[in-house]
Amino acid sequence: MTQLSIFAQDDASSPLFRSDSFASIQARLQAVGIPLERWDTPSKLDAAAGPEEILQAYQADIDKLVRRGGYQSWDVVSMQPDHPDKTAFREKFLHEHTHAEDELRYFVRGSGLFTLHIDDRVYNLLCTQGDLINVPAGTRHWFDMGPNPEFTAIRLFNNPSGWVAQFTGSTIAENFPRLEN
C-alpha cells in the first residue's frame, strides 16, 4: 500500500502528516509539483518475468509516456533479496542527489521508498505496485530499496545515457527513516 509521511527537514522524530489514502497522497505531492499516478499492472506477469517480457507487456503504456514526456530511453530495474550486490546497490541510491532530467519510475511489482527534499520538508513516499512517480529535474531526493529489496520498475529517461545523478553532498538522508522490509 502506498504511504506518505511528511517531516520538517530538521525533525525526523515525528511526521507532520501521514497517510495511506492514495487521493490524499496524490494531492499533497501535486501541491509541491510531484506527479503520482496509479496504473493497472497485468496479472499475467510473474516474479520471474525478464526485462524483455516486462517491456513487451507495458509497451503501450511506455508509448503513451514517451508521447507525453518525450522520453528517449527506458529500462527495467529489478532487485531480489538474494542479489549478491544488494547492499552496494542500496548504498548507491541512499544519498541525496538530483538529476538534470525528470526521473520517471513505474513500479511493476514490489516496493521502494522515494524520499523527496522539497523546500523545508522531507516527503517519505513508499511506492508500491502500480505507482508511477515523476521526480522532476532538479528535485533533491534519494531512494531506498531496503536491506532485502524486492521490486521491479520501469524507468524512463529524457537522457539517452539513462540514470545520471548529481550528488548534493548533504548528509540529510542519514537522519530520516529508511525502508526496513
Summary of the structure (lengths in Angstrom):
residues: 181
radius of gyration: 15.6
end to end distance: 13.3
largest distance: 44.5
contacts: 530
relative contact order: 0.24
helix: 22%
strand: 36%
